[in-house]
Amino acid sequence: MSVTSAMFTGVSGLLANAEGINVIGNNLANVNTVGFKSGRMLFSDMLSANIGNGSQVGRGTQIQTVDNVFGQGSFETTESVTDLALQGNSFFAVMDPNATAPVNQNGAMLTRAGAFRLDSNLTLVNPDGYPVLDTAGNPIKFLDDGTVANNATNFSKITNIDPSGLITYLAKDGITTNYYDTSGAVGVAAIAANAANVQRLAVVTVANPGGLEKAGGTLYKPTTASGISAAGFTLAENSANGSSEKIYTNSLEQSNVDMAAQFVKMILTQRAYSANSKTITTADEMTQEALQLKR
């Protein structure tokens, strides 16, 4: 191997560490993004070259993968009852506005950002207009037919969402409290005796979160590697259990980016980049020395 091989080894280090800075920069840029999960870059060595006698010389580094770190973020208390934070490893399920309901579990988009609100059609959506799904795979949509006679069932406002995702709303008469219905006729009142059977806000458990694909807008797209079931949503499988998994209203999960750790990684990556650039300049100086032998 010639001394110029060291230049290419140094170049591999420059390229890999430059991408490492991109990952760190993206983490820091999203330090205030609700529900954001930080990333980390893993490096691996490249195939070594044999130089005889069973000896090998490395040929540099390469990017092995960029992992998403799905650690729990801290919660911020808010004033909106539809701001939701999820304790545990599950995700909220939302639907592409252009998709047809109901959707299967692996057809939903997933998020940890619970900044939801009601749109003009009384559908619970995220800030980008993606409908939030219930445990039947349907958008959570409330009913107000404008008929005074139905004001005991017509929707007025959400009053509470319990840790299992049970949604309570106040009827338009200002007196009656109803539950979000599970029968498919969304917005229909359910009496307290049937509260265990009414629809809940859906959560999805992911066997391999590292297999999720980022889709932007704090959304994740299921892939085959993520291990999400292709079955439809069910009340039994897609409800928060209220113990290890809880939904908190008037709360938002903040980014899990640790700024101090990111700055330490930034220093290490910067030093590694500088060291690899020094490898290139040193190899260049050695090449110059070889060229001087003719004189």
ABEGO torsion letter per residue (X at the ends): XBAAAAAAAAAAAAAAAAAAAAAAAAAAAAAABBGBBBBBBBBBBBBBBBAEGGBBBBAEBBBABBBBBABBBBBBBBABAABBBBBEABBBBBBBAABBOBBBAAABBBBABABBBBBAAGBBBBAAGBBBBBAAGBBBBBBBAGBAAAAAABBABBABBBAAGBBBBBBAAGABBBBBBAAGBBGBBBBAAAAAABBBBBBBBBABAAABBBAEGGBBBBBAAAGBBABBBBAAAABBAGBABBBBBGBBBBBABBAAAAAAAAAAAAAAAAAAAAAAAAAAAAAAAAAAAAX
